[in-house]
Amino acid sequence: MTCLVTGATGNVGSLVTQRLIDRGDRPCVFVRDPKKARDLFGDRVEIRVGDLADISSALSGIREIFLLNSGPDLEVRDRAAALAAKAAGVRHLVKLSTLDVSTGVGTGPWHARGEHALRESGVRFTFIRSSAFMSNALSWAHTIKREGVLRTSTGNGKIAFIHPADIADVAVKALTTRAHDGEALVITGPQALSYGEMASRIGAAIGKTIRFEQISDDDARPNFDRAYADALVDIWRAIREGRLATVTDGVEQVLGRRPVTFDQWAEENAGAFRRSGTTRGKRGRSARPPPSLTRPK
């Protein structure tokens, strides 16, 4: 098997790549920045350079693709990748999608159109419909470190964030077996938590009390381009209204084990939430955090 990993220097893509390496494979990575890929993986991967708008030049000898696209126009790149894969004889394409395809919230419509494009292409597919990443919580680190507070407009609503490692493990299972061809795998973390509860768990990991403050959607609105900002506000509203508290057994069904808890993720990443020079909380363990995904996928 030769697998091409897109987004290989990002949060989930890098984990997918490393897991393939750990299996004894030498995956291809499709990147814009070859130096970054070389720094991460050395000569354990084959680096192919290009843009997802035209992936066709990177598909020689490829049998499997892990596809990660984002943005309101991701349908265009998903379609281009799928058609190129079909023409090149790629056997299977695994797309990282979102749980919100079924709810129509936030980025859900973007990925629904992307999934439709893959279905139309005729290439074999697996869709991984994931809940939001636990690593998104790294975007809270600044105010937690400086003020000991998390401010959001999510109220008491809950969401079952998922560990990026669980997403990567599910993706590798889909890439390396025939067990999930043609399926849409809906995966979440093991427990739906409010943002206040997640703040408390981060506080426990660093030995510090973290306050939660409710603010308005307007005050919480990020400084992204409009499409991303609108998607995030839509997600926060849906959480606040109790529409995104879904918990599935998808990870356990695919991997035969329970998904990682938010408490464990907080302990792994406690160092990201501590001010420089502070001592560890009794439960905290230092770890280099993965890149924060502050924009919705």
C-alpha positions in Angstrom: 0.0 0.0 0.0 1.1 3.5 -0.8 -0.9 6.2 1.0 -0.9 9.9 0.2 -1.6 12.1 3.3 -2.8 15.7 2.7 -2.6 18.1 5.6 0.4 16.1 6.8 2.0 18.9 8.8 -1.2 19.8 10.6 -2.8 18.5 13.8 -4.5 15.3 12.5 -2.6 14.8 9.3 0.7 14.6 11.2 -0.6 12.0 13.5 -2.0 9.9 10.6 1.4 10.1 8.9 3.3 9.1 12.1 1.0 6.1 12.6 1.6 4.9 9.1 5.3 5.2 9.7 5.0 3.3 12.9 3.3 0.5 11.0 6.4 0.2 8.8 5.0 2.1 5.8 6.7 5.0 4.0 3.7 7.2 3.2 3.8 10.1 0.7 2.9 13.5 2.1 1.4 16.2 -0.1 2.5 19.6 1.3 3.2 23.2 0.3 6.2 23.5 2.6 8.6 20.6 2.1 11.0 21.9 4.8 8.3 21.7 7.5 7.5 18.1 6.4 11.2 17.1 6.4 11.7 18.6 9.9 8.8 16.5 11.1 9.4 13.2 9.4 12.9 13.2 8.0 13.4 10.7 5.3 10.7 8.4 6.6 8.2 9.8 4.1 8.2 10.7 0.4 7.5 14.4 0.0 5.3 15.6 -2.9 4.8 19.3 -3.2 1.7 21.1 -4.5 -1.7 22.6 -3.9 -4.9 20.7 -3.2 -6.6 22.6 -6.1 -4.5 20.3 -8.4 -3.5 17.0 -6.7 -3.2 15.1 -10.0 0.6 15.4 -10.3 1.0 13.7 -6.9 -0.9 10.5 -7.5 1.6 8.3 -9.3 1.7 5.0 -7.5 -0.9 6.0 -4.9 -3.5 3.6 -3.7 -5.0 5.4 -0.8 -5.6 9.1 0.0 -6.2 10.8 3.4 -8.0 14.0 2.3 -8.3 17.0 4.6 -9.8 20.2 3.2 -11.3 23.3 4.9 -13.1 26.5 4.0 -16.4 27.3 2.4 -15.1 26.3 -1.0 -13.7 23.0 0.0 -16.2 21.3 -2.3 -14.2 22.5 -5.2 -11.0 20.9 -3.9 -12.7 17.7 -2.8 -14.2 17.3 -6.2 -10.9 17.9 -8.0 -9.1 15.4 -5.7 -11.8 12.8 -6.2 -11.8 13.1 -10.0 -8.1 13.0 -10.2 -8.0 10.0 -7.9 -10.5 8.2 -10.0 -8.6 8.9 -13.2 -5.3 7.8 -11.6 -6.7 4.5 -10.4 -6.6 5.3 -6.7 -8.4 2.6 -4.8 -9.8 4.5 -1.9 -10.2 8.0 -0.5 -10.7 8.8 3.2 -12.1 12.2 3.8 -12.0 14.0 7.2 -15.5 15.5 7.4 -17.6 16.7 10.3 -20.4 15.5 12.5 -22.3 18.6 11.5 -23.0 17.3 8.0 -26.2 15.8 9.6 -27.1 18.9 11.6 -26.5 21.6 9.0 -24.6 23.7 11.6 -21.5 25.7 11.0 -19.2 24.0 8.5 -21.6 21.1 8.0 -23.0 22.4 4.7 -19.4 22.8 3.4 -18.6 19.2 4.1 -21.9 17.9 2.9 -21.2 19.4 -0.5 -17.7 17.9 -0.4 -19.1 14.5 0.4 -21.6 14.8 -2.4 -18.7 15.6 -4.8 -16.9 12.4 -3.7 -20.0 10.3 -4.2 -20.5 11.7 -7.6 -16.9 11.0 -8.7 -17.3 7.2 -8.3 -14.2 6.8 -6.3 -14.4 4.5 -3.2 -14.6 6.6 -0.1 -14.9 6.6 3.7 -16.1 9.7 5.4 -15.0 10.4 9.0 -17.6 12.7 10.5 -15.8 13.9 13.6 -16.9 16.1 16.4 -14.8 19.2 17.2 -11.2 18.6 18.3 -10.1 18.8 21.9 -7.0 20.7 20.6 -9.4 23.6 19.7 -9.2 24.3 23.5 -5.6 25.4 23.0 -7.1 28.7 21.7 -8.2 29.4 25.2 -4.7 29.3 26.6 -4.0 33.0 26.4 -6.8 34.2 28.7 -6.5 31.1 31.0 -2.8 31.9 31.5 -3.2 35.6 31.9 -6.5 35.9 33.7 -7.5 32.4 34.8 -10.8 32.7 32.9 -12.5 31.2 29.8 -15.0 33.4 28.1 -17.4 31.9 25.5 -21.0 32.4 24.3 -21.8 28.7 24.6 -23.6 29.0 28.0 -24.3 25.7 29.7 -24.6 23.8 26.4 -22.4 20.7 25.9 -20.3 19.1 23.2 -18.3 15.9 23.1 -14.9 17.1 21.9 -12.7 14.3 20.5 -8.9 13.8 20.9 -7.0 14.2 17.6 -5.3 10.9 18.2 -8.6 9.1 18.1 -9.4 10.7 14.8 -6.0 9.6 13.4 -6.4 6.1 14.7 -9.8 5.8 13.0 -8.4 7.3 9.8 -5.5 4.8 9.7 -7.9 1.9 10.3 -10.0 3.1 7.3 -6.9 3.5 5.2 -5.4 0.2 5.9 -8.4 -2.2 6.0 -11.4 -2.7 3.7 -13.7 -2.7 6.7 -15.2 0.7 6.3 -15.3 1.4 2.5 -18.4 3.3 1.6 -19.2 4.2 5.2 -19.7 7.5 7.1 -18.1 7.0 10.5 -19.5 9.3 13.1 -17.0 9.7 15.9 -17.1 11.8 19.1 -15.4 12.0 22.5 -16.7 9.8 25.3 -18.6 12.6 27.1 -20.4 15.8 26.3 -19.1 18.6 28.5 -20.0 22.3 28.8 -17.2 24.8 28.3 -17.3 25.6 32.0 -16.8 21.9 32.8 -13.9 21.7 30.4 -12.4 24.8 32.0 -12.6 23.1 35.4 -10.8 20.0 34.0 -8.0 22.2 32.6 -7.8 23.9 36.0 -7.5 20.5 37.7 -4.7 19.5 35.4 -2.7 22.7 36.2 -3.7 23.0 39.9 -5.5 26.3 39.4 -9.2 27.4 39.5 -10.4 28.5 36.1 -13.5 30.7 36.0 -16.0 30.5 33.2 -17.7 33.7 31.9 -20.6 33.8 29.5 -20.4 36.5 26.9 -22.4 37.4 23.8 -21.9 36.0 20.3 -20.9 39.4 19.2 -18.2 39.7 21.9 -17.0 36.2 21.2 -16.9 36.6 17.4 -13.4 36.0 16.2 -11.3 38.2 13.8 -11.4 35.6 11.0 -12.8 36.2 7.6 -16.6 36.4 7.6 -17.4 32.9 6.4 -15.3 31.3 9.2 -16.6 33.7 11.8 -20.2 33.1 10.9 -19.6 29.3 11.0 -18.1 29.6 14.5 -20.9 31.7 15.8 -23.4 29.3 14.4 -21.7 26.4 16.2 -21.6 28.3 19.5 -25.3 29.1 19.2 -26.1 25.4 18.5 -24.1 24.3 21.5 -25.8 26.9 23.7 -29.2 25.6 22.5 -28.3 22.0 23.3 -28.2 20.9 19.6 -24.6 19.6 19.5 -24.4 17.3 22.6 -24.3 14.1 20.5 -22.2 11.2 21.9 -21.6 8.2 19.7 -19.8 4.8 20.2 -18.1 5.3 16.8 -14.5 5.2 18.1 -15.2 2.0 20.1 -16.9 0.4 17.1 -13.9 1.0 14.8 -11.0 0.6 17.3 -12.4 -1.7 19.9 -11.6 0.7 22.7 -13.1 3.8 24.4 -12.1 7.2 23.1 -9.7 9.4 25.1 -11.3 11.6 27.8 -11.0 15.4 27.9 -9.3 15.0 31.4 -6.5 13.0 29.8 -6.1 15.5 27.0 -5.9 18.3 29.6 -3.2 16.5 31.5 -1.2 15.9 28.3 -1.4 19.6 27.3 -1.3 21.2 30.8 1.9 23.0 29.9 0.1 25.1 27.3 -2.1 26.6 30.0 0.5 27.5 32.6 2.2 30.8 32.8 6.0 30.6 32.4 7.8 29.9 35.6 4.8 28.4 37.4 5.0 24.9 39.1 3.0 22.0 37.9 -0.3 21.1 39.4 -0.3 17.8 41.1 -2.1 16.1 38.2 -0.4 18.0 35.3 2.2 16.6 33.0 4.1 18.7 30.6 3.7 18.0 26.9 4.3 19.9 23.7 0.9 20.8 22.4 -0.1 20.2 18.8 -1.0 23.2 16.7 -4.3 24.9 17.7 -7.2 24.6 15.3 -9.0 27.8 16.0 -10.8 27.8 12.7 -13.6 25.3 12.1 -13.0 22.4 9.8 
